[in-house]
Amino acid sequence: MHALVLQSLDDDQAQEMVTIPLEGKSSIADHMVIASGRSSRQVATMAQKLAERIKRETGRIARIEGLPVADWVLVDAGDVIVHLFRPEVRSFYNLERMWGFVDDAPGAVAN
């Protein structure tokens, strides 16, 4: 699922993708992926395409929160939680810092 999420976001030209491993930190998922889109429209499109790809390839239905405003959209893909932001909203909430992500943290991966 993690690879599918990363490939989908890459195909849709997501910016500044970061993966934070959650194993041992949270029981909600194994990975958190944070990425930015250039506009609300791109953020919404990335989320919708990701949900469609997940359903097509795995048969699972991903839940999406944050549409139609699309400043911050959350996609619950089961083992992977995806946060998609407009850049200024991402800077404001700074989830990477909240989860203890720094560039040289063991296991944290900037994509």
N, C-alpha and C positions, 0 to 999 in steps of 0.2 A: 504494500500500500504506500509506503514511504517513497519508493522509487517512482511509482505512478504519479503521486502528487508532485514530486520535483520535476518530472518530465513534462507534466501538463503545464505547470507554472512557467517552466523554461520555454515551452512552445509558445506560450502567450506573452512572452517578453516581460515577465515579472522582474522587478528590480530589487537588488539587495536582499536576496533570499538567505535566510539563516535557519538552520535546524538546531533545535535544542533537545537533547535526549532527556526524556522524563522518567526513564526507568529508575526506580529507587527514590524519585522525588515526588511522584504523583501516581495515583492509580487510575487517572482519567484516560491516559493514553501513553504510548511508548515514545512518541515524538511530537514536538510542536514545531511547526514551520511558520515563519514570519516573513512576509514579503510586501513589497510596495508596488503600486501601480501609479501611472502618471496622472490619472484622473479618476473621478468617481465612476465614470462610464467603463474605464478599463478594469477597475477593481470589480465591478459588478459582473462584467463579462468573464473575467478569469474565474470567479466563483461559480458562475453558472456552467461554464465549460468543464470545470473540474468535477462538479457534481454529475454532469452527463457522462464524462469519461469513467468515473467510478462506477456508475450504474451499468454502463455498457460492458466494462471489463470484469467487474466482480459481481454484479447483480445486487450490490448493496445500495441503499438509498442514503446519501449524505444529507445531513440537515444543514440548512443555511440560515444564518441570522444576520441582520443588518441591511438587507435590501429593503426598500429601493434607494435609501439615501447613499449607501455605499461609501461612506467615509472610512468605516471599519466594518469589514464583513468577516464573520466567523464561519468556517466550514468544518463540521464535525464529521470526519471520515472514519470514525471508530478508533483505530489504533493511532491515527494521526489527527491532530487538531491544527487547523490552518487559520492564521490571522492574516487578512489582506487589508492594507491600509493605503490611504493617500499619504504622501511623504510627511506633510506637516502634522497630520493626526498621529502618525507613527512616532514622530519625534516627541509629541506631547505625552503620550502614554508610556513610551519607552519600556515595552514589555521585556526586551532583552535584559535590561538592568534589573527589573523586578524578579526575573527568574535566575539571576546570578550569572548571566552570560557575559563573558568578556572574550575578546579575540583569542586569548591563549588558554582558555578553560579546557580541561581535558574532556574530550567527547563532544564539545560544541563545534559545529561545522558551519562555516560561512560558505554558501554555494555561489 
